[in-house]
């Protein structure tokens, strides 16, 4: 990759394609839900982007699967793409569905339980 020329990643029908563009590098995913098809029994995670400022991980949860309570050393954001879940945030429990967005400060205890198959994007701020 030459100076001033970036590479874009484009997902087209499941095929990733690289294109040279001028001055900017970006990642484009047409359908985030297809990046982490929820397994029948388990949790799938896949890092889709990482740089010195953020890390983006897409998760697929099978129905009834749970990510037990934990904390993160840095702030994070959750965006629910598909399905329904219950989210523990500190002492509270909130409902989540496609379109739900959550911001969590560093060190907040949190957990996720999938009520149906769930696809969720986690963005960790560095």
TIKOLDO-722773 format. One record per residue (C-alpha): residue in one letter; x, y negated, z negated. Coordinates in pm, 1 decimal, decimal comma. Example, Ala and Ser with C-alpha at 12.3 -4.5 7.8 and 13.67 -1.06 7.14 Angstrom:
<rovexs>
A 1230,0 450,0 -780,0
S 1367,0 106,0 -714,0
</rovexs>
This chain:
<rovexs>
X 0,0 0,0 0,0
X 153,5 -329,9 106,2
X 145,5 -650,4 -93,8
X -180,5 -835,6 -47,7
X -356,4 -531,5 92,2
X -579,1 -319,9 -128,2
X -764,0 5,3 -90,2
X -1133,4 52,6 -148,5
X -1288,1 383,9 -243,5
X -1627,5 440,9 -86,8
X -1850,4 739,6 -160,4
X -2056,1 833,0 143,6
X -2266,4 1146,1 113,1
X -2022,4 1294,8 -136,0
X -1714,3 1212,1 74,2
X -1470,6 959,5 -61,5
X -1325,1 729,7 201,8
X -1042,4 478,8 169,4
X -1041,2 150,9 361,5
X -770,0 -113,7 370,1
X -897,3 -458,3 281,8
X -727,4 -789,9 238,7
X -621,5 -920,4 -107,2
X -866,8 -714,0 -316,0
X -893,9 -359,5 -444,0
X -1235,1 -237,4 -544,8
X -1420,2 83,8 -615,6
X -1767,2 133,9 -471,2
X -1989,5 427,5 -569,9
X -2319,8 437,6 -386,3
X -2503,6 669,5 -627,5
X -2357,8 692,7 -977,9
X -2600,4 970,2 -1077,5
X -2439,3 1202,8 -823,4
X -2095,4 1151,1 -981,5
X -2194,6 1352,2 -1291,7
X -2475,6 1594,0 -1213,5
X -2578,0 1712,2 -1560,8
X -2490,5 2076,8 -1626,8
X -2769,6 2308,8 -1741,6
X -2594,0 2361,6 -2074,5
X -2311,2 2127,4 -2169,1
X -2165,9 1782,6 -2116,2
X -1962,7 1674,8 -1814,1
X -1742,3 1365,1 -1817,8
X -1548,7 1209,8 -1531,2
X -1331,9 897,1 -1528,6
X -1435,3 694,5 -1224,3
X -1218,3 387,4 -1282,0
X -934,5 276,5 -1506,5
X -703,7 -24,4 -1518,4
X -533,7 -233,1 -1787,6
X -866,7 -390,3 -1899,8
X -1134,5 -119,3 -1880,6
X -1197,2 251,1 -1846,9
X -1524,1 367,9 -1687,2
X -1640,5 722,7 -1755,6
X -1962,0 876,1 -1622,7
X -2123,7 1148,1 -1834,5
X -2377,7 1414,0 -1744,2
X -2562,2 1567,7 -2040,5
X -2770,8 1884,7 -2016,6
X -3109,0 1862,3 -2188,7
X -3068,9 1892,1 -2567,0
X -2692,7 1831,5 -2561,0
X -2543,8 1599,6 -2822,6
X -2229,6 1391,7 -2857,6
X -2178,7 1390,4 -3234,9
X -2120,5 1075,4 -3436,9
X -1782,8 911,1 -3376,9
X -1623,1 567,9 -3343,2
X -1409,3 394,4 -3081,0
X -1117,9 163,9 -3159,5
X -1228,2 -82,0 -2888,7
X -1564,2 -234,2 -2785,5
X -1769,4 -29,1 -2539,8
X -2081,4 -51,3 -2324,7
X -2328,2 221,4 -2231,8
X -2554,4 212,1 -1927,4
X -2811,5 489,0 -1885,8
X -2857,6 581,1 -1521,1
X -3094,8 877,6 -1547,9
X -3297,3 1060,0 -1812,8
X -3396,1 994,2 -2173,4
X -3183,6 1004,8 -2488,1
X -3172,9 907,1 -2850,9
X -2873,4 689,3 -2944,0
X -2737,7 651,7 -3296,3
X -2590,6 304,4 -3352,4
X -2457,3 257,8 -3704,0
X -2750,8 333,4 -3935,1
X -3008,8 281,1 -3655,7
X -3147,4 518,5 -3394,8
X -3263,1 371,7 -3062,2
X -3430,6 524,2 -2757,8
X -3262,0 509,5 -2416,1
X -3389,3 569,0 -2062,9
X -3277,3 485,3 -1710,6
X -3192,2 114,9 -1717,3
X -3100,4 94,7 -2088,4
X -2781,2 -100,9 -2164,7
X -2598,0 -99,7 -2499,2
X -2297,0 -299,6 -2622,0
X -2106,1 -158,4 -2919,4
X -1835,9 -342,3 -3113,6
X -1517,5 -157,9 -3209,2
X -1549,5 92,2 -3495,2
X -1931,0 122,8 -3478,1
X -2042,7 478,8 -3554,8
X -2247,5 610,0 -3264,3
X -2391,6 932,3 -3122,9
X -2605,6 1045,0 -2827,6
X -2863,3 1322,1 -2798,5
X -3010,5 1398,9 -2455,7
X -3387,8 1453,2 -2455,1
X -3373,6 1541,7 -2084,9
X -3088,1 1566,8 -1836,7
X -2898,4 1238,0 -1874,2
X -2643,8 1049,3 -1665,9
X -2473,3 766,9 -1856,0
X -2189,9 529,4 -1775,5
X -1948,5 444,0 -2058,4
X -1726,4 137,6 -2012,1
X -1446,3 111,3 -2268,6
X -1293,1 -235,8 -2302,8
X -918,8 -232,3 -2366,5
</rovexs>
